[in-house]
Amino acid sequence: MRKFYLLLFLGVFSLPLFSFAVSTGSADTTAHRETAEEEFNAGVMIIDHIVDSYEWHIATLGHTHVSIPLPVILIDGGKLHLFSSSKFHHGHDAYKGFKIETAKGGNKGKIVKVVPGTMTTDSEAGMPVDLSITKNVVGVFVSFIVLLLVFFSVARSYKRTAGHAPKGLQSLLEPLILFVRDEIAKPSIGKHYERFMPFLLTIFFFIFFTNLIGLIPLFPGGANVTGNIAVTMVLALFTFFMTSFSANKSYWLHIFNTPGVPWWLKFPIPLFPIIEITGAVVKPFVLMIRLFANITAGHIIVLGFISLIFVFAKISPALGYGVSVVSVFFAIFISLLELLVAFIQAYVFTLLSALYFGMATEEHAHADGHH
């Protein structure tokens, strides 16, 4: 089993670390070609820190950016292109007819095609299919690895200490496992709760661990995974499809032919079914937006407080030093608050998912049709 863990770690980190080793001396220590006179832009800085990236930024030393380049995988014209993101030199160069768009617009930060021999975007050439291993993808892998390591260890502990008091990591996580079962699954779903426990535990701990890892400012932490709407959309779709495929006959009956509703609200214009279907579709949308917005907002607030130091420093260095004390204090306070938010958002997402499952599997009384 230890060999399995080792291989799992090597498999996840092999691509970015191999790319890092190949590009040593270029991407890691390449001077970032910015002019010293460039004005600090708080909005640009914040957005650059919370969006996804084709490299994992470690630190900036003067004008030198220390980062781990990640693999770029593109399909264009039926051809596969595989290379390191260090070839883009932090977005300043094109490679193989592609570049990272830096101009403002809907494609900013994405890989686009360029006119050969130039840095001009070729808008008529379309966009390549992008399957790259980005920072958030690696962040998902990291959370996945942590989840496996933790719960394989807890599972072994349960086998070893059967009938005895829990110890170590098992004693730390058992209250959370029982909390999901007794305070979320049972009250929300009812007698069918055991069918959904594996999913509810997985979704709770994945979001919780991912949020916590995202608060760690050092590699392999710091990826804004649950602040990426594509990630939260996939999680919400899992809940939506599980709700739809596990729903019983009564659930669909109450959507398409709701008992107790006058016939003229269902035929000839299916007003009530349209409202019910819209509600079923909106539920995963709410899950997606709630998690994305809350996690992103926390990061923006922290970065906003830090930005105040540089904004006031442009007015007066002394003013910048004075504001730094207040800014750092509030940034630390919000960061500590985000620890609570990390748990709350995992709890809310899991609770709402459980409520949807309970609505889908609820046994309605036959008397409903006579109301």
C-alpha positions as CSV (number, residue, x, y, z in Angstrom):
1,M,0.0,0.0,0.0
2,R,2.9,2.4,0.7
3,K,4.2,1.7,-2.8
4,F,0.8,2.6,-4.1
5,Y,0.9,6.0,-2.3
6,L,4.3,6.7,-3.6
7,L,3.4,5.9,-7.2
8,L,0.2,8.0,-6.9
9,F,2.3,11.0,-5.7
10,L,4.8,10.6,-8.5
11,G,2.1,10.2,-11.1
12,V,0.4,13.5,-10.1
13,F,3.5,15.6,-9.8
14,S,5.6,14.1,-12.6
15,L,4.3,16.3,-15.4
16,P,4.8,19.7,-13.7
17,L,8.0,18.7,-12.0
18,F,9.4,17.3,-15.3
19,S,8.5,20.5,-17.0
20,F,10.1,22.5,-14.2
21,A,13.3,20.5,-14.5
22,V,13.5,20.9,-18.3
23,S,13.0,24.6,-18.1
24,T,15.4,25.4,-15.3
25,G,17.3,28.6,-16.0
26,S,14.6,29.8,-18.4
27,A,11.1,30.0,-16.9
28,D,12.3,30.0,-13.3
29,T,14.8,32.8,-13.6
30,T,13.7,34.6,-16.7
31,A,13.4,38.3,-16.1
32,H,9.9,39.5,-16.4
33,R,10.0,42.2,-19.1
34,E,8.1,44.9,-17.3
35,T,9.3,48.5,-17.1
36,A,10.2,49.9,-13.7
37,E,7.8,52.8,-14.4
38,E,4.8,50.6,-14.7
39,E,2.0,51.7,-12.4
40,F,0.6,49.4,-9.8
41,N,-2.9,48.3,-10.8
42,A,-4.8,46.7,-7.9
43,G,-7.6,45.4,-10.1
44,V,-5.2,43.6,-12.5
45,M,-3.1,42.2,-9.6
46,I,-6.2,40.8,-7.9
47,I,-7.6,39.2,-11.0
48,D,-4.3,37.7,-12.0
49,H,-4.1,36.0,-8.6
50,I,-7.6,34.5,-8.6
51,V,-7.8,33.3,-12.2
52,D,-6.4,30.1,-13.5
53,S,-2.9,30.0,-14.9
54,Y,-0.6,27.9,-17.2
55,E,2.2,28.1,-14.7
56,W,2.4,27.9,-10.9
57,H,3.8,31.2,-9.6
58,I,6.1,30.8,-6.6
59,A,7.6,34.2,-5.9
60,T,8.7,37.4,-7.6
61,L,12.3,38.6,-6.8
62,G,12.7,42.0,-8.3
63,H,11.9,41.6,-11.9
64,T,12.5,37.8,-11.8
65,H,9.5,35.5,-11.6
66,V,10.1,32.1,-10.0
67,S,7.4,29.7,-11.2
68,I,6.8,26.1,-12.2
69,P,5.7,25.9,-15.8
70,L,2.9,23.4,-16.5
71,P,2.3,21.2,-19.6
72,V,0.3,22.8,-22.5
73,I,-1.8,20.4,-24.4
74,L,-3.6,21.7,-27.5
75,I,-5.5,20.1,-30.4
76,D,-5.6,22.3,-33.5
77,G,-6.5,21.2,-37.0
78,G,-6.5,17.5,-35.9
79,K,-2.9,17.9,-34.6
80,L,-1.7,17.4,-31.0
81,H,0.6,20.1,-29.6
82,L,2.4,19.3,-26.4
83,F,5.0,21.6,-24.8
84,S,5.9,23.4,-21.7
85,S,4.2,26.8,-20.8
86,S,7.8,28.1,-20.3
87,K,7.9,28.5,-24.1
88,F,5.5,31.5,-23.7
89,H,8.0,33.3,-21.4
90,H,5.3,34.5,-19.0
91,G,3.0,35.5,-21.9
92,H,5.6,37.6,-23.8
93,D,6.3,35.2,-26.7
94,A,4.4,33.1,-29.1
95,Y,5.3,29.4,-29.7
96,K,4.2,27.2,-32.6
97,G,1.6,29.8,-33.7
98,F,0.0,30.1,-30.2
99,K,0.3,32.6,-27.4
100,I,-1.4,33.5,-24.1
101,E,-3.8,36.4,-24.8
102,T,-2.8,39.4,-22.6
103,A,-5.1,42.0,-24.2
104,K,-8.4,42.9,-22.4
105,G,-11.4,40.9,-23.7
106,G,-13.2,37.6,-23.4
107,N,-10.1,35.6,-24.3
108,K,-7.7,37.2,-21.9
109,G,-5.6,34.6,-20.2
110,K,-6.5,31.9,-22.7
111,I,-4.3,30.4,-25.4
112,V,-5.1,31.8,-28.9
113,K,-3.7,31.5,-32.4
114,V,-1.5,34.2,-33.8
115,V,-0.5,35.3,-37.3
116,P,2.8,33.4,-38.1
117,G,5.9,35.5,-37.2
118,T,3.9,38.0,-35.2
119,M,2.2,38.4,-31.8
120,T,-1.0,39.6,-33.5
121,T,-4.1,37.5,-32.6
122,D,-5.6,35.7,-35.6
123,S,-9.3,36.1,-34.9
124,E,-10.3,34.3,-38.0
125,A,-8.3,31.1,-37.2
126,G,-10.6,30.2,-34.3
127,M,-9.5,28.8,-30.9
128,P,-7.6,25.6,-30.3
129,V,-9.0,22.8,-28.1
130,D,-7.2,23.4,-24.8
131,L,-6.6,20.3,-22.6
132,S,-3.7,21.8,-20.7
133,I,-2.7,20.9,-17.2
134,T,-3.4,24.3,-15.5
135,K,-2.8,25.4,-12.0
136,N,-6.3,24.6,-10.9
137,V,-6.1,21.1,-12.5
138,V,-3.0,20.4,-10.5
139,G,-4.8,21.8,-7.5
140,V,-7.6,19.3,-8.0
141,F,-5.0,16.5,-8.2
142,V,-3.5,17.7,-4.9
143,S,-6.9,17.7,-3.2
144,F,-7.6,14.2,-4.6
145,I,-4.3,12.8,-3.4
146,V,-4.8,14.3,0.1
147,L,-8.4,12.9,0.2
148,L,-7.1,9.4,-0.7
149,L,-4.2,9.4,1.7
150,V,-6.3,10.7,4.6
151,F,-9.2,8.3,4.2
152,F,-7.1,5.2,3.4
153,S,-5.4,5.9,6.6
154,V,-8.7,6.3,8.5
155,A,-10.1,3.1,7.0
156,R,-7.0,1.2,8.2
157,S,-7.4,2.7,11.6
158,Y,-11.0,1.5,11.8
159,K,-9.9,-2.0,11.0
160,R,-7.1,-2.0,13.6
161,T,-9.1,-0.3,16.4
162,A,-12.5,-2.1,15.9
163,G,-14.4,-1.9,19.1
164,H,-11.9,0.5,20.7
165,A,-11.8,4.3,21.0
166,P,-10.5,6.1,17.8
167,K,-7.0,7.4,17.8
168,G,-5.0,9.9,15.8
169,L,-6.4,11.1,12.5
170,Q,-9.4,8.8,13.0
171,S,-10.4,10.6,16.2
172,L,-10.0,14.0,14.4
173,L,-12.2,13.1,11.4
174,E,-14.8,10.8,13.0
175,P,-16.8,13.7,14.5
176,L,-17.0,15.3,11.0
177,I,-18.1,11.9,9.4
178,L,-20.8,11.5,12.1
179,F,-21.8,15.1,11.6
180,V,-22.4,14.5,7.9
181,R,-24.4,11.4,8.7
182,D,-26.4,12.4,11.7
183,E,-26.9,16.2,11.1
184,I,-27.1,16.3,7.3
185,A,-27.9,13.0,5.6
186,K,-30.5,11.5,8.1
187,P,-32.6,14.5,8.7
188,S,-32.6,15.6,5.0
189,I,-33.0,12.3,3.2
190,G,-34.6,10.0,5.6
191,K,-34.5,6.2,5.5
192,H,-32.7,6.1,2.1
193,Y,-29.7,8.1,3.4
194,E,-27.2,5.3,3.3
195,R,-27.4,5.2,-0.6
196,F,-26.0,8.8,-0.7
197,M,-23.5,8.7,2.1
198,P,-20.5,7.9,-0.1
199,F,-21.2,10.9,-2.3
200,L,-22.1,13.3,0.5
201,L,-18.9,12.4,2.4
202,T,-16.8,12.7,-0.7
203,I,-18.2,16.1,-1.7
204,F,-18.0,17.5,1.8
205,F,-14.4,16.5,2.4
206,F,-13.3,17.4,-1.1
207,I,-14.7,20.9,-0.8
208,F,-13.4,21.3,2.8
209,F,-9.9,20.1,2.0
210,T,-9.7,22.0,-1.2
211,N,-10.7,25.2,0.5
212,L,-8.1,24.7,3.3
213,I,-5.3,23.9,0.8
214,G,-6.3,27.0,-1.2
215,L,-5.5,29.1,1.9
216,I,-1.9,27.9,2.1
217,P,0.2,30.5,0.3
218,L,3.0,28.1,-0.5
219,F,3.2,25.3,-3.2
220,P,1.3,23.0,-3.5
221,G,-1.3,25.2,-1.8
222,G,-2.7,28.4,-3.0
223,A,-4.7,27.2,-6.0
224,N,-8.1,28.9,-6.3
225,V,-9.9,25.6,-7.2
226,T,-13.3,26.2,-5.7
227,G,-13.1,29.8,-6.8
228,N,-13.2,28.5,-10.4
229,I,-16.7,28.4,-11.7
230,A,-15.9,25.4,-14.0
231,V,-15.0,23.3,-10.9
232,T,-18.1,24.3,-9.0
233,M,-20.3,23.7,-12.1
234,V,-19.0,20.1,-12.3
235,L,-19.7,19.5,-8.6
236,A,-23.2,21.0,-9.0
237,L,-23.8,18.8,-12.1
238,F,-22.9,15.7,-10.1
239,T,-25.7,16.6,-7.6
240,F,-28.1,17.4,-10.4
241,F,-27.6,14.1,-12.2
242,M,-27.7,12.1,-9.0
243,T,-31.0,13.8,-8.0
244,S,-32.5,13.2,-11.4
245,F,-31.4,9.5,-11.8
246,S,-32.3,8.6,-8.2
247,A,-35.7,10.3,-8.2
248,N,-38.8,8.2,-7.7
249,K,-42.1,8.3,-9.6
250,S,-43.7,10.7,-7.1
251,Y,-40.9,13.3,-7.7
252,W,-41.5,13.4,-11.5
253,L,-45.3,13.3,-11.0
254,H,-45.1,16.4,-8.8
255,I,-43.1,18.2,-11.5
256,F,-45.2,17.3,-14.6
257,N,-48.6,16.7,-13.0
258,T,-48.6,18.4,-9.6
259,P,-51.5,17.1,-7.4
260,G,-53.9,19.7,-6.1
261,V,-53.1,22.3,-8.9
262,P,-56.0,23.4,-11.1
263,W,-56.0,21.8,-14.5
264,W,-55.9,25.1,-16.3
265,L,-52.4,25.7,-14.9
266,K,-51.2,22.5,-16.4
267,F,-53.1,22.4,-19.7
268,P,-53.2,23.6,-22.5
269,I,-50.4,25.9,-21.4
270,P,-48.1,23.9,-19.0
271,L,-47.4,26.9,-16.7
272,F,-46.9,24.9,-13.5
273,P,-44.7,22.2,-15.1
274,I,-42.5,24.9,-16.6
275,I,-42.1,26.5,-13.2
276,E,-41.2,23.2,-11.6
277,I,-38.7,22.3,-14.3
278,T,-37.1,25.7,-14.0
279,G,-36.8,25.2,-10.3
280,A,-35.1,21.8,-10.8
281,V,-32.6,23.4,-13.2
282,V,-32.0,26.4,-10.9
283,K,-31.0,24.3,-7.9
284,P,-27.6,23.2,-9.3
285,F,-27.1,26.7,-10.6
286,V,-27.5,28.0,-7.0
287,L,-25.0,25.4,-5.7
288,M,-22.5,26.5,-8.4
289,I,-22.7,30.2,-7.8
290,R,-22.9,30.1,-4.0
291,L,-19.6,28.2,-3.6
292,F,-17.8,30.1,-6.4
293,A,-18.9,33.5,-5.1
294,N,-18.1,33.0,-1.5
295,I,-14.6,31.5,-2.0
296,T,-13.7,34.1,-4.6
297,A,-15.0,37.0,-2.5
298,G,-12.7,36.0,0.4
299,H,-9.6,36.0,-1.8
300,I,-10.5,39.3,-3.3
301,I,-11.0,40.9,0.1
302,V,-7.6,39.7,1.4
303,L,-5.8,40.9,-1.8
304,G,-7.7,44.2,-1.6
305,F,-6.4,44.9,1.8
306,I,-2.8,44.1,0.7
307,S,-3.3,46.3,-2.4
308,L,-4.1,49.3,-0.1
309,I,-0.4,49.3,1.0
310,F,0.9,49.9,-2.5
311,V,-1.9,52.3,-3.4
312,F,-1.2,54.6,-0.4
313,A,2.6,54.1,-0.9
314,K,2.3,55.8,-4.3
315,I,1.0,58.9,-2.4
316,S,3.6,58.8,0.3
317,P,6.0,56.1,1.5
318,A,5.3,57.0,5.1
319,L,1.6,56.7,4.5
320,G,2.1,53.3,2.9
321,Y,4.0,52.1,6.0
322,G,1.2,53.4,8.2
323,V,-1.6,51.7,6.2
324,S,0.4,48.5,6.1
325,V,-0.2,47.8,9.8
326,V,-4.0,48.1,9.4
327,S,-4.0,46.3,6.1
328,V,-2.0,43.3,7.3
329,F,-4.1,43.1,10.5
330,F,-7.4,42.9,8.5
331,A,-5.9,40.6,5.9
332,I,-5.0,38.1,8.7
333,F,-8.4,38.5,10.2
334,I,-10.2,37.8,6.9
335,S,-7.8,34.8,6.3
336,L,-8.8,33.4,9.7
337,L,-12.4,34.0,8.8
338,E,-11.9,32.1,5.6
339,L,-11.0,29.0,7.7
340,L,-14.6,29.2,9.0
341,V,-15.9,29.8,5.5
342,A,-14.1,26.8,4.2
343,F,-16.1,24.6,6.6
344,I,-19.4,26.5,6.1
345,Q,-19.3,26.3,2.3
346,A,-18.6,22.5,2.4
347,Y,-21.4,22.1,4.9
348,V,-23.9,24.2,2.8
349,F,-23.1,22.5,-0.4
350,T,-23.5,19.1,1.2
351,L,-26.7,20.1,3.1
352,L,-28.4,21.4,-0.1
353,S,-27.4,18.3,-2.0
354,A,-28.8,16.1,0.7
355,L,-32.1,18.2,0.7
356,Y,-32.4,17.7,-3.1
357,F,-31.8,13.9,-2.7
358,G,-34.5,13.9,0.0
359,M,-37.0,15.7,-2.2
360,A,-36.3,13.2,-5.0
361,T,-36.7,10.1,-2.9
362,E,-39.5,11.2,-0.6
363,E,-42.5,8.9,-0.5
364,H,-45.6,11.1,-1.0
365,A,-48.9,10.1,0.6
366,H,-51.6,8.9,-1.8
367,A,-53.9,11.5,-0.3
368,D,-51.9,14.2,-2.0
369,G,-53.8,13.7,-5.2
370,H,-57.1,14.5,-3.4
371,H,-56.1,17.9,-1.9
